[in-house]
Amino acid sequence: MLRKSLFLFFIIASGSIVPLFAVNSRQTPSVQSETALKPTTAETDAGTYISQYLLQNHYRKVSVNDSLSQQIFNRYIDNLDGSKSYFLASDIERLRMMYANKMDDEFLAGKATVGFDIYNLFLKRAKEKMRYMKAAADTVHLNFSTPETLDLDRKNDPWPSDMLQLTDLWRKELKYQWLNLKYSGEKTKTIRAALAKTFTSRLNLLNRQKPEDAFHAYTYALTTSFDPHTSYFSPDEFDNFQIDMSRSLEGIGAKLQTEGEHTVVNELIPGGPALKSNLLKKGDKIIGVGQGRGAAVVDVSGWRIYDVVKLIRGRKGTIVRLKILPASQGGRGPEKTVELVRDKINLQEQAAQKKIIQLNARKIGVITIPSFYLDFEAQQQNSGNYNSTSRDVARILNELNAEHVDGVIIDLRDNGGGSLEESVNVSGLFIPSGPVVQISDSAGGKDVLKDEDSRVQYSGPLAVLVNRYSASASEIFAAAIQDYSRGVIIGERTFGKGTVQSLIKLSRPSSIVEKRPYLGEIKLTVAKFYRISGESTQHKGVEPDIIMPSMINTAAIGEDTYTSSLPWSIITPSFYKPTAEISPEKINLLRQKFQERSLSNPLYQSYLKDIGTLDQIRKKKAVSLQDSAVKSETETINRIEKQWVKGPDAKNELSKDAVLNQSASVVADLAEIEAGKPAARALPALR
């Protein structure tokens, strides 16, 4: 509605609460009801500050007008009803006419009235659906021999035109959930009871909704229209969300975030039970939590994240069971239940570690860096012995040099980043002095972080192994090694997170003594990372020199999957002198050798075939609701995971790591090229 254009700076953050369910409508949208939620005074004040900070402190500028208003509206509706299984087409048409061009005016005024109006309708429709699903679970006979399907990706589908279409969709959803439970090990009698219990629980949750749920749902749609990681945290949410279960409390060693109605594993902490067990993966959706081996698993779909965290945390030595939708299956069924023993984090297991792959006469050292860590407080206190990635990697390199390895692999797979300082310092172990990364702020200012030490800790053949979960500081290191032509980048394109965040506290003026001054926190992007070549790592990530795919569902992971992510861009390059150790000719030769070897390697070809099979399953827009088809697909997924995903009982973890094996052979090829003698072709063995 706003006719005059204003401009906004943009931000990036993560982990805001979003709505749990979506809404259905068979009636004309109504903005009033006896139980309508309304913004609290604190939320009204917080909305004003959120608007101000978005206008004044963000990296990117956009016009505040009807176009932005419609983006916010569309995102809000999509968050509430992404499956298009709640609203009718007529509801959407009316809501659009009433509200689509009002969001920008509300934003500038710091109000959330429209957001609450839509959310109240959402609650009404969501309750209608849950009542229907509960009644159907109790009474309806489902035929699983009929060859019909359910669309899981309904983004481009229309909303149902009438209640007949809507209830038919609900019936299919019920069949899908039934089959998920069946192939998760449940028996027919318990499936019906479990579904009825789940729908009752969700209905009770909807009946307990508070103003903060509506405020967060609307605010999340607002902030993510500017940037996918922008978040607002209420005081209670921030206190709970910032709890690091792995370090400050005994638990499973995982950081969680909310996506839609699900709690999702965002990070696994090195040294924690979750990572050591290899049963939980980044991106897994947690849909249930149970205490001990005997207690029932509680459905947590749609719960506030801090309530889920409270269930998962617990004393060392106690058992927690998590029901998950595995990320490897693209969020599809069947559900799986994993059992973890809570524990404290073993700090030693957070540190960089080494192993050696023996290729007959060739020895390839592997340094796994789970994150770029730094004990900043101990460093500031000049403690003689503090945790530091660069210190640990330097020590390991000395050990590998003493063992006369023929090459080194830096394994950054699943490394989500960490200390920028440590990323720069680790880069300096492999290159002469010079720039490592550039940082550009919204005003056009530029800062260049450099390696000031001319010493090179290791100068031999080098490769950096990355995957789609390698992000932020990991991308800075990999990009620097690539730009200096110091080593070969192997794996798949990295995540593409090239932004710098700042956390800002929202507080009322101290003069308002009768009110609680603290209103929460907002996380903003204030700068972007750039390679020394001038290219951004944002959105595009770092492209490998030699591609080796992983089991990660790359179509759903990465900065480029967000519709509002900051764009890739380029600035003036820094002055630096490449080492020229890795020339384009060497890369081409290494690719050729890799292709020849991989084609004749039955284990690697089997690995590629299984990735292709898994990708075909993930890409299916619709899932079968026929028992025999679901059984076949489930067995295929289970076989692939058993073959390639390392578990706690794996006899030889290296034997299952096809990518690491192939990477070691590439480094051996590089050593051959540099030394002028043949490389070994024996199967690797863990030392």
N, C-alpha and C positions, 0 to 999 in steps of 0.2 A: 504493500500500500504506500510506502514511503516514496515520495517523488524526488526528493533530493538525495543524491548519492553521497554516502560517507564511505570511509575506508576502514578496514579492520586489519590489525596484525594477526598472524596465525600462531598456533601453538601445537605442541605434541606431548602426549602423556599416555598413561594407560590405566586400565582397571577401574572403570566406573560401573556402578550397578545399572543394569538395564532391565526392562520389564520381563516378567517371567512367562506370562502367557499372552496370547493375543485375544482379540475380541471378535465376536460375531454379532451381526445385527440383522434382525428382521423388522425392526421398527425404525421410524424416523429418528435420526440422532437427536438426543435431548441432552442439554447441558446441565439440567438441574435434576436432583433426586433427593429423597429424604436422607440418604446416607452419603451424599456427595462429599468427597474429600476437598479440602480447601488449604491453600498455602498458609503456613504458620508465619508469624511475624519474623522469625529468624530466617525463614526461607525467602520471604519477600526482600529482606535486607541483603541476603546473600545474592539474590538475583541481580540486584543493583550493582554489587561489586563485580560479579562475574561479567556483566555487560561492560563495565568500565575497563577491566583488565583485558578483555578481548579487543576492545577498541584501541587501547593505548599501548599494550605490551607485547603484541604478537609479531611474529617474524614476517608473515605474508599479509598483504593487503588485498581486500576484495570489496566490491561495492555492496553496501547495505541497501537492498531494494527488493522489488517483488521477486526477482530471480532467486536471491538468497532465501527469501521467505518460502518459496516453493520447494527449494532444496531441503530446508528444515522440515517442512510438512511431509514431504515424501519420505525422508529418512525416519521420521517419527512413526508414520504409518507402517513403514517396512519393519521397523523394530518391533512394533506391536503385533503385526500380522504378516510376517515374512512368508509364512506358509500359505497365506491367503485361504485360511480355513476358519476365519471368524467373521469378518465383515462380509456383507453382501455388496454387489456392485452398486446398488442404489445408495447404500450407506456411504461409500467412498465418494460418490458423486456429490452428495449433500455436504459431507464434511469438507470436501475441496471448495465448494462454493462458499461455505461459511467461514473457513479459516485459512485457506492456502495463502492468501495475500495479507494476512494480519500478523504473521510470525515476526517480520522485521520490525514492525511497530512495537510489538511486545518486547522484543529483544532490546531495542534502544531504551525503552522505559524500564527495563529490568523486571518485567512482569512475567508470570507464568500462568495467567488465567486461562488462555486458550489450551495450554498443555494440560491443565487439570480438567477442563471440560472434556477433552478427548479421552483422557485417561479414565474418567468416571464412566463414560460409555464403554470403554474397554473392559472395565471390571464387570459391568452388567452382562456383557456378552460372554465373557470368559466363564462366569458362573453358570450361564445357560448351557454352555458346552460341557462343563464338568458334570453338571447334573445329568445331561444326556448320556455321557460316556459311562458314568457310574451305573445308571439304570441298564444300559446296554450290556455292560460287563457282567451284570448280575443275571440277565435273562436271555439275551439274544443268542441264537444258534448261528455259528459262523461256519461257512462251507469253504474248506481250504483246498478243494479239488478244482474249483473254478479257475480258469486261466485269466486272472485279471491283475492289474498292476496299480501301484500308487506312485504318483509323481513326488519325488523328494525335493526336486528343484523346481519350485513353482513361481520363480521370479518373473518369468515372462508369460505366465498363465493369467487369464482373467480371474477376477473374483467371481464366486458363484452368483448366478443370476437370481436364484430363488432358494427356498428352504429345502426343496427336494435335492438339488445339487449339493447343498451344504451338508445335509445329513448323510448323503451317500459318501461324501468325502470323509466324514467322521467314522462311518462304518469301516471304510478301508484303513483309516488310521488305527482303529481298534484291532483289526486283523494283523496289521503290521506289528503292533506292540505285542500281540499274542504270540506271533511267530518268534519275535525276539526273545521272549521269555522261554518259549519251548526249546529253542536251540541254545539257550544259556543253561539248560539243565532242569528247568522246572517241569513238574508233572501237570497233567490237565486239570486236576482238582485244585491244585494250588495256584495255577495260572489265573483262574477266574477270581479267586479270592485276592490274589496279589494285585490284579488290575483294579478291582473294586476298592481295595485299600488305598492304592495310589491316587485314584480319582477323588476319593473322600478327603485324603490329605491335601490335595491341591485345592479342592473347594474350600476347606478350612483355612488354607493359607490366603486365598483370595478374600475370604471374609475378615481376615485380620490385617488387610492392607492399611497402611498409614499414609499421611500426607507426604512423608519422606520418600515413599515408593513412587508416587506420582511425580514428585519434584525431581528425583533422580532420573526417571524415565524421560521426562521432557528435557532436562539439562543435558543428558547424554546425547540426545538427538541434536540439540543445539550445538554443543561443542564439537561433536564429530562431523558436523557439517563444515567446520573450519579445518579440521585435521583429524585423522582417525585415532590419534592417541591423546587428544585433549580430554582432561577429566576434571570434574569437581568432586571433592570429598567433603562430606559433612564432618563435624567434629568426631562423632562416634565412629563413623565409617573410616575416617582417616586413621584413628588410633588403632582400630582393629586390622585394617587392610595393611598397614605398615608393619605389622608383626611379622618378623621373619621366623617362621616356625622352626627353621633348621638351626638357627644360631641362638636365639634368645630363649627358646623353649624346647623341651623334649617333644619330638614329633616324628614326622616321616621325612622331613627334608624336602619340602616342595613349596613353591610359591604359586598362588592361585589367582585367577582373575575371572570375571564374569563375561560371558558371551551369550546374549539372548537369555534363555531360561536355564542355561547350564553353567556350572562351575568348571572351569577349564584349567588344566595344568599349564602354567606359564613358564616355569623353570624348575629343574631338578638340581638340587644343591650337591656338589661333589662331597662325598663322605657321608651322605645321608642314606637312610634305609631305602628310600624309593629308587635312587639311582643305583645303589649296590645290588638291589634285587633284580633290576632290569625288567620289572613287571609293570612299571608305570612309565609313560612316555610323555614328552612335551606335546600338548595338543589333545591329550585324552580328556574326555568329558566325564566328570564325576556326577553320577545320577543317584547314587545311594551310598550311605555310610552305616556300617554296623560295628558294634563294640564286641570284641572277643570272638570266639569261634561259634558260640551258641546263640547270641542275641540276633534278633531280626534286623535286617538291613532297612534303614529308614530312607524313604524317597526324599531327595533333597532338590529335585528339579524346581526351579523358581525361588529357592531360598536366597536370602541375603547372604552375601559372601562371608561376612564375619560370623554368621550363624553356622555356616558349613565348616569354617575354620575351627570353631569351638568344638564341634563334634570330632574333627580329625585329630586335634591336639590331644595329648595325654601323657601319662607317665612312662618313663623308660621301661621297656620290657613288656608292656601291654600290647595287645593285638588290636589292630583296626582293619576292617574289611571294607574295600571300596568297590562299588559296582560302577563300571565304566563303559563308555562307548569308545573303543580304541581309535586313535587318530589314524592309524595305519589303514583302517577300513573306511576312511572318509566320513566318519560320523554315522555310518550305517550300523545296523545290528550285525550279529547278535551281541547282546551285552555280555560282559565278562566280570567276574568277581576276583579281585586280587587281595591277598592277605599280606599285611606288612606288620612288622614288629617295631614299635616306636623305639627310638633311641636318640642319644645325643650325637652330634656331628663329630666325626673324627677329623680334626683339623688337618692332620697329616694327609688324609685322602683328598683334601681340597687342593693340595699342592700339585704342581707339575710333576709328572712321573715319566719314567723311561722304560723301554724294553728294547731288545735287539732282535731283529729278524735275520736269521742266518740263511744266506743263499750260497751254499757251498763255500767257495773261497771269499765271498763278499758278505760283509756285515753292514746292515742298514740300521741305524739308530732311530728310534721313534720317541719323540717327546710329546706327550699328551698334555695340553693345557686346557683344563676345564673352564677356567675363567681368568680374566686379568685382575688378580687380587693384590691388595696392598693394605697392610696394617698402618693406616695413616697416622693414628695416634702414637703408636710406638716409634714411627719414623720421626714425628715432630719432637718426641722426647729424646731423640738421639740414642735410642736403644740399640745396643750392638747387634742384636739378633732378632729381627722382626720378619714377619711373613711378607714376601715380595715375589711376584712372578719373575721379574728380571734376575733377582739374586738366585732363585732356584734354578732357572734355566741356564744361567751362567755356570753354576756348579755342575749341572748335568752335562753340559757341553764339555767341560773339563774332563769329566769321567769318560765320555764317549771318545774324546780325542785320545785319552790314555789307552783306550781299547782299540784304537786305530780303525774306527768305522770308515766305510767307504762312502757313506752318504748319510744325510739326516732328513727325517720327515717331521715337520711340526704339525701335529694333528689338532686342528681347531674345529672339528665337527661338533655341533651342538654347543659351541662356546658363544653365549649370548652377549659377551662384552665384559664390561667392568671398568677398571681404572684406565683412563686415557693416558695418564703419565706412564703407567706400566706398559701399555701398548707401544708407546714411543721408545721406552727404554729397551724392551725386548727387540724391537726393530734394530736398535743400535748395536746389538750383539752380532749382527750379520752384515752390516753395511758400514762404510766409512762415515765420518761425520757429515751431516747435511740435514735438510728438512725432511720431516716424516708426514706431517698432516697440516692442512690449512683450515682455519676456522673463520667463517664470515658471518657477521651479525646483520641485523635488518637495516642498519644505517649505512651499510657498505664497508664498514671497517673490517680489516683482515688481520688475523694473528697467525703466525707460523710457528709450530712446535718443532724443535730440532733435536737431533742427536748431536750432542756437543763433544762426544768422546770419539777420537779418531781410531781407537783400537777396534779390531774385529775379533770377536771371540771364536768364531768358526767361519772358515773360508772355503770349505769343501762343497760338494754337490748337495743341493738343498731343494726340498719340495714342501709346499704348504697344502695340507689337505683340508678342504672346506665342504660344507653342505648348506642347505637352505636355512638351517638354524644358526649358522655362523653370522653374527650380527655386530654392529656398532664397532667396538674396539677391535674385534677380530677382523672386521673388514678393513680397518685402518692398517693393521699389520700386513694383511695379505696384499692390499693395494700398494703399500710401500715396497714390499719385496718384488712385486711385479713391475712397478714403475722403475725401480733401480736395476731391473733385469738381473736380479740376484738369484732368483729361484723360480721353479716351475709351480704354478698353481694347479692343483688337481681336485676334481670332484664335480660339484654343480654350483650354479650361480648362488651367491650368498643372499641374505635376507633383503638388504637394501635399506637399512635404517641409518641414515646419515644426518641425524639431527641432534641438537643439544638442548636439553631441558632445564628449566628452572622451576622450583617449587615456591609458590607464593602463599603466604598466610593471609586469609581474609579476616579483618577485624573491624569492629565498629570503633568510632572515636572514643578515647578514654573518658571523655566528658559525659558519655551516656552511662552513668553509673548504675542505673536501675536495670540495665540489660546485660546479659552475658556478652562480653565483647567479641569472643572468638566465634567465627562463623564457618570455619573449615579451611580447606586448602584448594588451590587450583594449580595445576601443573601446565606450564607453558613452554613452547619451543621458542628459544631466543636466538638460535644460530644454526648453521649447517656446517657439516664436515665436507672438506674437499681434498681430493688427492693432490699430491704435489704436481701432477700433470695438469691440474686445473679442473678435472672432471669431478662431479659429485658422486659419492657412493649412494646417495639417496635414490630410492625407487628402483634403480637398475642393479645395485649391488656390484660385486666383483665377478667378472666372467672368468672361468677357469681356462687355462691353456690346454688342458687335456680333460675332457668330460668323462666323468664316471658317475652314473646316477645312483641314488640311494632309494630306500623304501619310503622316504618321506613323500607325502602327498603334496608335491610342489605347486599344484594348481590352486591349492587353498592356503598356502603359506607364503608370506613375503609381503613387503611394502606395496608392491604393485597390485596386490589383491584388494587394497582399500580404495574406494572410489574417490576419497578426498585427500589422498596422500600428497605431500608436497612434491613438486615435479623435479625431475633430473635437470641439472643446469651445469654451467661451466663458468669458471673465472680465470683470471690470469694465472698461468703456471708459476711455480716457484723455480728459482734457479737451482738446479741439481745436476750432478754428473752420474749417469748410469754406470754401473760396473761392467755392463756388456758381457757378463758371464753367461747369460742365456740369450742367445741371438734368435731371430726368427727362423734361421736355418736349423738351429738345434731343436727348436720346438717342433718344426715339421718332421725332422728325423725321429724325434721321440714319439710323436703321434703315429708315424708309420710303424715303428717297432711295436708300439702298444697294440695297434690294430692287428698286426700279424700274429702277435702272441695271444691276444684275447680270442681271436677266431679259432685258434687251435686248442683253447683251454675249455674243456667241457664243463668245468665247475663254474667258470665265469659266464659262459653262455647260458647255463641253466639259471644262474642268478638273473641275467638280463631277461630271460623268458618269463620268469616269475614276476619281475617288476612289470612287464608288459601285461601280464594277466591281471595283476592287481590294479593297474591303471585302467584297464577296460572295465573292471567292476566299479571303480570309483566314478568313472565318467558316465555311467548309466544315469539318465535323468529319472527313470522310473525303476522301482523294485518290484519283483514278482511277489504276489500274495498267494502263490500256489506252493503247497507244502514241499513237494518234490524239488522244485527249483530252488527254494530257500535252503533246503538241506544240502543240495549240491554246491551252491555258492559258499555256504558256511564251511563245508569241508575243505574247499579250495583255499579259502582264506586261512584257516587253521593250519593247513599243511605248509603254506608259504611262510607263515610266521614261525612255525616250529623249525623250519629249515634254516632261516636266515636271521631271525631275531634272537640275539644271545640272551639266555636266561641264567638264573643263579646256579643251575646245575650243569651248565655247559662244561664239558671235560677240557676242551681247548678253545678258548674264546677266539683266538686268532684264526683257527681253521674255518670259522663262520664269517670272518670279515673279508669278503671278497674284494672290496674296494681297497682296504689297506694292503692286502697281498699284491694286488696289481700295482699299487702306488710304489711299493718297495721295489718291484721289478723295474718301474720307470726310473727310479733313482739309481738302480744298478745300471741301467742303460746309460744314464747321464754320466755315471762314473766311468763306464766303458768308453764313451765318446771322449771324455777328458783324458783318460789314461791311455787310450789306444790299445786296450786289450779286451778280450771277450768277457762278457758278463755271464754269470751262472744262470741256469734255467731250472734249478732244483726247486721243489716245493718248499715254502718257508716253514720254519719251526720256531716256536716261541722259546726264548732263552730266559 
